[in-house]
Amino acid sequence: MATRFTTDVLICGAGAAGLTLALELARRAISFRLIEKMDGPFRGSRGKGLQPRTQEIFSDLGILDRLTAAGGDYPKERRYHDDGSYEDADVIAAAAPTPAEPFQRALMVPQFITESVMRERLAELGHAPSYATELVGLAHDAQGVSAHVQGPQGQQTLRVRWLIGADGGRSFVRHALGVDFPGKTLGVRAIVADVMLRGLDRQAWHRFGADDVARQIYLCPLAGTDLFQIQGPVAGEGEVDLSADGLTALVAARSGRADIRVDAVSWASLYTMNARLADRYRVGNVLLVGDAAHIHPPTGGQGLNTSVQDAYNLAWKLAAVRNGAPPALLDSYEQERRPVAAEVLGLSTRLLRAQGQEGVRRGREVKQLDLGYRDQALALERPARKARLRAGDRAPDAPIRGAAGQPTRLFDLFAGTHWTLIGYETRRDAVRPRPGLHIHIFGPGGDMLDDGAHFASAYQPASGSWVLVRPDGYVGAMVGADHLAALEDYLSAAGVMPLPHH
C-alpha cells in the first residue's frame, strides 16, 4: 500500500538555510512544513555580510533589491593604535562590476533583517514558519520519515518524504542520526552583541587594540539600523558581563576611552569559535544543511552565505525527485556541497589566524563566485574543454538583446525554477522542447542577440554547441553538435523529460 504523507518536506529550523529551502520549495509548489523551536524570529546580527554569489541567489529569489535597500555598504575599518593614532583601510578589496559578474561588493545586512525580508517573501508565496515547534524524535525507513513534533497544540507525528535538519550547530537532527561532527575548537572565546551606543561616528568600522589580537575589539555600525555590533575575544574561562554597563566597561578597557557608552543591548551572545564539518550530509531521507552540517569562525563572512547556498543546491533536487527524477540525483547534494564547506572552513580559519597586525583585507576568495562543481556527476563536457569556463562552474551573466530589440541579460533568462539550454549558431529543433526547460538560440534566426559579444566572451562556445544551465545557476553541460545523445541522457537523469507523443 502506498505511504500517505502529511507533507513532502519537513524543514527543522527557520534561519537563513531553512528559509532559503522553504522559498525554493514554495516556488516549485512542493508541500512542506517549516518549524522553529524558538518562540519567534532570531533577533541578532550573527551573520551580516551577503557575498556576491549569495546576492545572485537572492536576485533570483526576488529579494535582492529589498535587501540592498534595507542594508548598505561596508564602511572602512579604522584601526586605532596604542599611541592614539589610527588609519582607515578598506576591509574588502574594491572591484568594479563586470558583464559576467554584476555583483562585486559585499552587502552589509544584519541577519535579523535578511531573515525578515525572506519571511516577507515566503508570506507572498503563501507560507510562514511555525514557531515554538520542535522536533523531539524521528524514525526513518526506505519510504520516508516519521517525525515527532512538539508544538503549542501538543505532540503530533508527521509522515514526510524528507526531513531537513537546518537546526544549527547543535543540531538535534544530526545528533539523532548519530552523524559525527569532527573538527576543532579554535581556542578563541568571543562575544558578539548588537547595542545602542554613543561616542563613535557611524562612518567607520572601529577596531581598537589593533596591536594586540587578544584584546582587540571591533565596533561596527550595522547598516540599516541605529545599532552597532560589538565583536571581540574574551578570556577562555569565567563569566562575561553582557549588560550595557558590562560592555561599556569592556569597551573602555580595550579602547582606553571613557566617552563611549553602551546605552542598551538588543542582543548578545558568548561563543567559542569552532571549525567543524559533518561526516555525512545525508542518511537516507534525512539531510543536513547550513550550520547543522558545518560551522565556521565568523572571519570572512562565509557562514550564512554557505548555508544559503546549501539550501539553494538541495531544494531543486528535492523538487526534481518529488516530480519523478531518479532518487540518485539527491546523492549529488553531499558530493557537491561538502567539499565547498571544507574549502570555506579552511579559508575562514586562515583568515582568523591572519587577523594580527595588518588586519584582514578580504579579496576575491570570500566572494564565493569561484566555487563550483567541476568533475562531479552533474558536470558533462563533450568534447572536453580547455577553455576558462567549464561544466560545473557558476554560469556567468552577460548583457544581451532579445530579437525584438529589448535589452536583457542571461541572468534574466536563468531566473526562476527551470533549466536553461542555450544553442550557439544551431537550430532550435535539434533538441525537443520539454517541461521545465527553456531553450534560447544565439546566431542566425535565433531569439537572442549577442551584440556586444559578451556571451561569446564568457562562454567561448563553438559553432553548433549547447550550454545547459542548472536551476541553481551552474553550468550543467557543455556539448558539441555531435554529442546531443549525451545531453539527452543528462536531462533524463535530472528528470527533464519530453512529453510523450500522442
Phi and psi in degrees as a GROMACS rama.xvg file:
@    title "Ramachandran Plot"
@    xaxis  label "Phi"
@    yaxis  label "Psi"
@TYPE xy
-67.8644  140.392  ALA-2
-69.132  138.181  THR-3
-99.5509  125.167  ARG-4
-102.496  138.96  PHE-5
-65.4027  -41.7399  THR-6
-159.49  163.326  THR-7
-71.5444  -47.4347  ASP-8
-130.997  132.349  VAL-9
-108.954  119.888  LEU-10
-104.254  120.013  ILE-11
-99.3373  109.051  CYS-12
114.368  118.939  GLY-13
-108.957  38.2723  ALA-14
-84.0723  -161.033  GLY-15
-60.6358  -40.261  ALA-16
-67.9841  -47.6374  ALA-17
-62.9659  -39.4002  GLY-18
-67.6842  -39.5404  LEU-19
-60.9657  -45.6581  THR-20
-61.4233  -43.2169  LEU-21
-62.349  -44.3313  ALA-22
-60.5211  -44.2196  LEU-23
-67.9327  -39.4659  GLU-24
-68.7482  -38.8516  LEU-25
-61.6941  -42.1637  ALA-26
-61.9147  -26.6574  ARG-27
-100.34  6.09125  ARG-28
58.1252  36.6406  ALA-29
-95.0376  130.877  ILE-30
-72.834  142.845  SER-31
-157.932  163.654  PHE-32
-125.3  139.997  ARG-33
-116.663  112.716  LEU-34
-115.74  152.329  ILE-35
-143.843  125.701  GLU-36
-75.3435  -24.303  LYS-37
-64.9596  155.761  MET-38
-85.4111  3.17575  ASP-39
-169.668  179.814  GLY-40
-60.7803  150.426  PRO-41
-61.4661  135.656  PHE-42
-104.403  -1.04941  ARG-43
-104.643  -178.783  GLY-44
-117.724  35.1367  SER-45
-50.2752  -48.7672  ARG-46
-104.749  129.275  GLY-47
-128.992  -4.33301  LYS-48
-109.599  127.339  GLY-49
-104.587  112.837  LEU-50
-76.5902  161.364  GLN-51
-52.1981  -42.1621  PRO-52
-64.9728  -38.2699  ARG-53
-67.2577  -34.6397  THR-54
-61.9386  -37.4888  GLN-55
-62.583  -40.3851  GLU-56
-64.885  -45.5455  ILE-57
-67.8434  -28.0808  PHE-58
-63.7001  -44.9461  SER-59
-61.5831  -36.0844  ASP-60
-78.9276  -5.90493  LEU-61
83.9936  20.4468  GLY-62
-124.663  2.11215  ILE-63
-65.1047  -41.0558  LEU-64
-62.9504  -39.6074  ASP-65
-64.2235  -42.4945  ARG-66
-66.6402  -40.084  LEU-67
-63.5586  -41.0018  THR-68
-65.9497  -31.4604  ALA-69
-85.1302  -17.3605  ALA-70
-114.946  -141.119  GLY-71
179.751  -176.764  GLY-72
-78.4186  159.015  ASP-73
-72.7125  132.608  TYR-74
-76.7595  169.912  PRO-75
-66.0792  153.816  LYS-76
-90.8946  128.071  GLU-77
-102.165  111.369  ARG-78
-98.9888  116.842  ARG-79
-94.6859  137.957  TYR-80
-105.069  167.614  HIS-81
-62.6229  -25.0599  ASP-82
-85.4892  6.29997  ASP-83
93.043  -11.4184  GLY-84
-77.6165  162.545  SER-85
-152.376  162.175  TYR-86
-138.888  153.597  GLU-87
-99.5737  139.802  ASP-88
-144.448  150.103  ALA-89
-71.5528  130.416  ASP-90
-73.8703  -34.8925  VAL-91
-119.471  126.365  ILE-92
-60.2002  130.36  ALA-93
-74.6227  143.381  ALA-94
-149.099  141.351  ALA-95
-84.6549  146.97  ALA-96
-58.5844  149.002  PRO-97
-123.946  165.148  THR-98
-55.5102  -37.716  PRO-99
-80.9321  -25.8115  ALA-100
-132.629  85.1988  GLU-101
-71.3993  -20.3591  PRO-102
-112.41  124.337  PHE-103
-125.467  -19.9679  GLN-104
-104.443  146.261  ARG-105
-70.1584  143.687  ALA-106
-106.853  132.478  LEU-107
-94.0306  115.027  MET-108
-137.91  116.973  VAL-109
-56.837  144.728  PRO-110
-54.744  -39.0749  GLN-111
-65.9631  -28.5995  PHE-112
-76.6791  -43.805  ILE-113
-54.0454  -48.6543  THR-114
-69.4241  -32.0015  GLU-115
-64.0609  -43.0561  SER-116
-64.6937  -39.0478  VAL-117
-64.8211  -40.1619  MET-118
-66.3431  -36.9656  ARG-119
-61.9296  -43.8523  GLU-120
-64.4801  -39.8234  ARG-121
-63.4847  -38.4528  LEU-122
-63.3453  -38.141  ALA-123
-60.5532  -30.0547  GLU-124
-90.5361  3.26502  LEU-125
93.6135  21.1463  GLY-126
-136.886  160.068  HIS-127
-152.659  152.629  ALA-128
-68.3835  150.738  PRO-129
-99.7274  110.348  SER-130
-85.5624  168.467  TYR-131
53.2977  34.3192  ALA-132
-131.994  122.105  THR-133
-133.712  152.831  GLU-134
-76.6577  128.329  LEU-135
-117.287  -7.14675  VAL-136
-173.51  157.828  GLY-137
-152.373  151.114  LEU-138
-139.789  130.482  ALA-139
-123.823  151.149  HIS-140
-139.996  -171.867  ASP-141
-65.1773  -28.1168  ALA-142
-86.8554  -33.0664  GLN-143
177.122  -152.586  GLY-144
-134.332  136.173  VAL-145
-99.255  116.227  SER-146
-111.024  124.452  ALA-147
-94.7175  118.44  HIS-148
-121.062  131.475  VAL-149
-108.598  125.73  GLN-150
-145.469  -172.457  GLY-151
-55.6925  -28.1903  PRO-152
-91.1621  12.1582  GLN-153
97.7742  -161.046  GLY-154
-97.7478  141.574  GLN-155
-143.266  158.783  GLN-156
-110.951  124.145  THR-157
-104.801  135.944  LEU-158
-102.083  116.374  ARG-159
-129.611  154.639  VAL-160
-69.4198  -44.6357  ARG-161
-136.369  143.102  TRP-162
-115.583  129.51  LEU-163
-114.613  121.331  ILE-164
-87.5107  100.625  GLY-165
-114.664  36.4056  ALA-166
-104.861  31.6802  ASP-167
80.8649  -178.823  GLY-168
-60.7778  -28.2603  GLY-169
-99.5662  29.1284  ARG-170
-38.5945  119.137  SER-171
-63.4369  -40.25  PHE-172
-61.9874  -46.2843  VAL-173
-61.8686  -43.389  ARG-174
-62.2133  -43.5114  HIS-175
-63.5406  -31.7666  ALA-176
-79.9349  -15.5589  LEU-177
72.6545  25.6271  GLY-178
-80.8116  127.666  VAL-179
-69.6776  152.956  ASP-180
-130.846  62.7215  PHE-181
-71.4048  160.786  PRO-182
154.924  -152.28  GLY-183
-146.138  151.669  LYS-184
-82.6175  130.083  THR-185
-87.8548  7.68686  LEU-186
72.4917  17.8658  GLY-187
-124.068  119.12  VAL-188
-101.454  139.463  ARG-189
-145.612  162.442  ALA-190
-113.856  152.443  ILE-191
-138.576  133.002  VAL-192
-147.663  142.438  ALA-193
-102.771  122.212  ASP-194
-137.622  157.635  VAL-195
-93.8834  128.353  MET-196
-143.928  163.517  LEU-197
-128.658  159.864  ARG-198
110.469  -7.90552  GLY-199
-129.448  144.963  LEU-200
-83.2105  161.123  ASP-201
-95.6168  11.0722  ARG-202
-89.8065  -4.15095  GLN-203
-141.741  158.299  ALA-204
-96.9893  106.417  TRP-205
-83.7878  129.896  HIS-206
-128.129  106.349  ARG-207
-95.0956  152.674  PHE-208
72.2692  32.6695  GLY-209
-60.7221  -18.6905  ALA-210
-85.8579  -3.47683  ASP-211
-146.038  104.887  ASP-212
-54.8756  -39.2015  VAL-213
-68.9115  -24.6254  ALA-214
-123.149  20.6345  ARG-215
-75.2731  158.925  GLN-216
-146.444  139.698  ILE-217
-111.523  136.246  TYR-218
-127.686  109.269  LEU-219
-114.22  124.567  CYS-220
-65.902  126.449  PRO-221
-85.4898  114.09  LEU-222
-55.3757  141.731  ALA-223
80.5857  4.565  GLY-224
-139.674  176.171  THR-225
-96.0326  6.49438  ASP-226
-91.071  158.934  LEU-227
-111.342  147.901  PHE-228
-101.685  125.868  GLN-229
-99.2515  131.496  ILE-230
-134.817  142.702  GLN-231
178.759  155.112  GLY-232
-73.0895  150.647  PRO-233
-133.257  172.548  VAL-234
-58.4488  147.392  ALA-235
-66.3922  -22.1382  GLY-236
-126.619  163.052  GLU-237
91.4783  169.366  GLY-238
-74.6058  151.198  GLU-239
-127.384  127.023  VAL-240
-82.5023  109.346  ASP-241
-100.344  16.8217  LEU-242
-75.7603  171.664  SER-243
-58.7706  -43.5756  ALA-244
-66.6658  -41.4856  ASP-245
-63.1407  -42.4736  GLY-246
-71.7042  -34.2708  LEU-247
-60.0691  -43.7917  THR-248
-65.0531  -40.9933  ALA-249
-63.4475  -45.832  LEU-250
-62.3743  -41.7112  VAL-251
-62.3234  -43.1211  ALA-252
-65.0751  -36.9186  ALA-253
-84.1133  -30.661  ARG-254
-98.0312  -18.7052  SER-255
71.661  17.0736  GLY-256
-120.524  132.541  ARG-257
-96.0753  -3.28927  ALA-258
-90.7115  -3.41562  ASP-259
-94.6173  116.83  ILE-260
-121.053  128.894  ARG-261
-86.7543  119.666  VAL-262
-92.7251  -30.454  ASP-263
-157.901  148.784  ALA-264
-112.209  118.644  VAL-265
-84.86  -35.1637  SER-266
-162.593  143.605  TRP-267
-150.081  148.855  ALA-268
-145.868  141.949  SER-269
-114.064  125.924  LEU-270
-145.996  160.795  TYR-271
-106.593  130.139  THR-272
-71.4169  134.737  MET-273
-132.559  154.792  ASN-274
-128.776  107.716  ALA-275
-138.61  149.399  ARG-276
-140.235  123.217  LEU-277
-61.3746  140.718  ALA-278
-60.6104  -35.5062  ASP-279
-139.195  148.306  ARG-280
-101.839  -9.19558  TYR-281
-145.062  132.629  ARG-282
-128.443  101.814  VAL-283
61.4723  -121.469  GLY-284
-97.2085  18.2802  ASN-285
-115.776  129.323  VAL-286
-131.047  151.03  LEU-287
-109.653  138.743  LEU-288
-133.119  156.816  VAL-289
67.1336  -144.557  GLY-290
-63.1298  -19.0413  ASP-291
-66.4008  -23.2065  ALA-292
-104.437  -23.631  ALA-293
-160.508  136.738  HIS-294
-126.644  144.577  ILE-295
-128.239  153.983  HIS-296
-67.1502  157.305  PRO-297
-74.5389  -7.18162  PRO-298
-62.0128  133.764  THR-299
89.4135  -7.08378  GLY-300
57.7254  51.1595  GLY-301
-107.854  -23.2628  GLN-302
-60.8747  -60.1046  GLY-303
-60.5524  -39.8838  LEU-304
-63.3635  -44.0203  ASN-305
-64.3246  -37.193  THR-306
-64.2744  -45.9242  SER-307
-59.1024  -41.874  VAL-308
-72.2378  -31.3433  GLN-309
-55.4421  -52.0242  ASP-310
-64.9915  -37.3877  ALA-311
-65.33  -34.7088  TYR-312
-71.365  -43.2269  ASN-313
-75.0896  -38.0416  LEU-314
-60.7896  -46.1393  ALA-315
-67.0768  -28.4714  TRP-316
-72.6646  -41.9183  LYS-317
-58.3013  -45.9292  LEU-318
-62.9557  -41.4106  ALA-319
-63.1788  -44.9921  ALA-320
-66.4764  -39.6159  VAL-321
-59.2958  -33.0942  ARG-322
-95.02  12.7342  ASN-323
114.256  -2.28085  GLY-324
-68.6168  155.621  ALA-325
-58.5149  136.03  PRO-326
-56.754  -24.8471  PRO-327
-60.1517  -19.219  ALA-328
-56.2047  -32.937  LEU-329
-68.0369  -22.5207  LEU-330
-62.1205  -26.661  ASP-331
-70.1522  -18.4762  SER-332
-61.4995  -55.9619  TYR-333
-65.2919  -39.8577  GLU-334
-59.1112  -36.1665  GLN-335
-87.3181  -42.5625  GLU-336
-86.7948  -29.4633  ARG-337
-66.3111  -42.7493  ARG-338
-61.7982  -33.8693  PRO-339
-63.3733  -45.3617  VAL-340
-61.9872  -39.071  ALA-341
-62.1666  -41.5855  ALA-342
-65.6635  -43.4663  GLU-343
-68.1548  -37.2989  VAL-344
-60.0758  -43.5667  LEU-345
-61.534  -42.9335  GLY-346
-63.2197  -49.3171  LEU-347
-60.4289  -39.4107  SER-348
-69.7635  -40.0402  THR-349
-62.9675  -42.2647  ARG-350
-64.767  -35.888  LEU-351
-62.2622  -44.7198  LEU-352
-65.3622  -32.6807  ARG-353
-80.9901  0.0365127  ALA-354
-79.1524  40.3318  GLN-355
-90.4161  -132.106  GLY-356
-52.4913  -47.5855  GLN-357
-81.9806  -13.9643  GLU-358
74.4767  -178.289  GLY-359
-116.534  119.635  VAL-360
-99.4493  114.39  ARG-361
-85.3867  130.751  ARG-362
-112.153  -148.513  GLY-363
-60.3692  -29.258  ARG-364
-62.9617  -21.4109  GLU-365
-90.8831  -6.72225  VAL-366
-77.8695  -18.2501  LYS-367
67.827  16.5816  GLN-368
-78.7665  -21.1943  LEU-369
-96.8003  -2.61031  ASP-370
-74.0192  137.362  LEU-371
-161.77  -169.287  GLY-372
-129.915  41.4732  TYR-373
-59.3996  150.628  ARG-374
62.4373  17.6313  ASP-375
-100.136  175.572  GLN-376
-60.3601  -30.4298  ALA-377
-96.2394  18.2275  LEU-378
-115.168  108.195  ALA-379
-113.852  127.873  LEU-380
-130.378  120.416  GLU-381
-138.503  114.071  ARG-382
-73.0251  170.353  PRO-383
-59.7033  144.483  ALA-384
-106.439  146.266  ARG-385
-102.316  -2.26052  LYS-386
-69.4907  168.287  ALA-387
-61.9951  -43.0112  ARG-388
-92.4766  131.369  LEU-389
-129.046  160.67  ARG-390
-59.4412  136.816  ALA-391
100.778  -18.1043  GLY-392
-79.0081  160.286  ASP-393
-59.1967  134.417  ARG-394
-76.7202  120.103  ALA-395
-67.5989  156.6  PRO-396
-84.3088  168.434  ASP-397
-165.456  134.578  ALA-398
-72.0613  131.332  PRO-399
-140.324  -177.174  ILE-400
-132.213  145.144  ARG-401
-76.8618  160.315  GLY-402
-61.0128  -24.3182  ALA-403
-78.3151  -4.36171  ALA-404
107.643  -12.0829  GLY-405
-83.4659  140.658  GLN-406
-69.2127  142.618  PRO-407
-149.973  -167.099  THR-408
-151.144  161.365  ARG-409
-56.7937  -40.7423  LEU-410
-59.2031  -30.2457  PHE-411
-68.2456  -36.586  ASP-412
-67.5925  -35.0624  LEU-413
-78.9613  -25.0648  PHE-414
-59.7068  133.532  ALA-415
120.037  -164.656  GLY-416
-103.189  3.02378  THR-417
-91.9237  168.275  HIS-418
-84.5433  154.428  TRP-419
-126.203  128.361  THR-420
-117.016  122.723  LEU-421
-113.763  121.831  ILE-422
-100.026  143.325  GLY-423
-118.53  116.036  TYR-424
51.949  51.9184  GLU-425
-145.192  179.833  THR-426
-102.061  138.658  ARG-427
-54.8502  -41.0067  ARG-428
-77.4011  3.48246  ASP-429
-68.5327  -23.7182  ALA-430
-123.89  129.765  VAL-431
-68.3025  139.179  ARG-432
-67.6254  155.463  PRO-433
-159.495  158.259  ARG-434
-59.8173  138.202  PRO-435
82.4618  8.77992  GLY-436
-129.56  123.757  LEU-437
-104.429  126.797  HIS-438
-109.579  131.165  ILE-439
-131.069  149.028  HIS-440
-126.376  132.299  ILE-441
-102.087  138.128  PHE-442
123.208  -175.542  GLY-443
-54.1323  126.822  PRO-444
75.1063  6.70277  GLY-445
-81.9874  162.977  GLY-446
-86.6914  -7.67658  ASP-447
-125.473  145.541  MET-448
-119.666  132.636  LEU-449
-105.114  59.9424  ASP-450
-53.6334  -43.1836  ASP-451
-89.8006  4.4349  GLY-452
59.7812  23.4765  ALA-453
-72.8011  -37.6977  HIS-454
-62.9238  -48.6257  PHE-455
-60.5383  -37.655  ALA-456
-67.6453  -42.1115  SER-457
-76.5429  -37.1629  ALA-458
-104.014  -17.906  TYR-459
45.9665  55.1017  GLN-460
-80.5708  147.175  PRO-461
-87.3354  152.715  ALA-462
-58.4578  133.178  SER-463
86.5024  1.32907  GLY-464
-93.1172  167.083  SER-465
-130.604  142.252  TRP-466
-121.119  124.2  VAL-467
-105.661  122.89  LEU-468
-108.763  128.189  VAL-469
-68.5753  164.575  ARG-470
-60.5564  -22.8782  PRO-471
-97.1749  16.2045  ASP-472
80.5374  21.6986  GLY-473
-110.996  151.21  TYR-474
-73.4874  118.174  VAL-475
-86.3249  -45.1573  GLY-476
-145.727  146.446  ALA-477
-133.467  111.363  MET-478
-130.605  146.84  VAL-479
-82.9655  171.674  GLY-480
-59.1833  -26.2788  ALA-481
-87.0705  2.83435  ASP-482
-123.786  31.7625  HIS-483
-67.5112  -26.8265  LEU-484
-63.1046  -38.9099  ALA-485
-65.7275  -36.4359  ALA-486
-65.2985  -42.3786  LEU-487
-60.5099  -43.0607  GLU-488
-62.3098  -41.1552  ASP-489
-60.7498  -49.8603  TYR-490
-61.4408  -40.0886  LEU-491
-61.84  -43.2824  SER-492
-64.2583  -25.0765  ALA-493
-92.861  3.30018  ALA-494
79.8338  17.632  GLY-495
-100.761  90.783  VAL-496
-110.979  145.328  MET-497
-69.0905  156.001  PRO-498
-67.2204  146.13  LEU-499
-66.2877  148.322  PRO-500
-72.5431  136.059  HIS-501
